[in-house]
C-alpha cells in the first residue's frame, strides 16, 4: 500500500544528483538578502531508502495469476484434521479469502 503525501511524488521524481547531503547547507550569496532555502534532509533520505527497498517499479514483470493451492472444495475441517504440511506455501491473500468465505458461510463475518 502506498501513501501519497502530496509533494512526495515530486521528490521521488527529482534526480538523485539534486539532493544534498545532510551536512551541506545552502547559503545565499552575501549580496543576496533572501532567507536560506529549506531542504528536508530526512524526507530525502526516507525517499532514497524507500526507492532502494522497493526497487525500480518499471523493471518488474506483471504477476501471472496461479492456480489456487487450496481446492475450492476444501473445508475448514479438512485443514484442521491433518498435521501434514502443504505441498507448497499458501499465499496470504488466498488464505484470507478462504477464511473470509468460511466465516461468511458460518455467519461469523458481517
C-alpha angles and dihedrals in degrees: 000000000000124000117209111209097184107252094034089090088055092053093047091055095052116101114253091239090069092061117095124215120256091254095054120089126189112236120189117233114272093250093050112082096191118123118261118272113254114232117189099217093177092057091047092050091047092053092047092051091046091051090052092049097044096038128204107328092198091062095055118104122227112264114247112224111246130209111267116263093214111067117236088239095054114117130206089250090054090058094046097043096068135059093196115116119242117263089245136005115282113230113243093238091055093049092048091050090049094050094045090052090050092047091049091051091051094045093243097118121058 
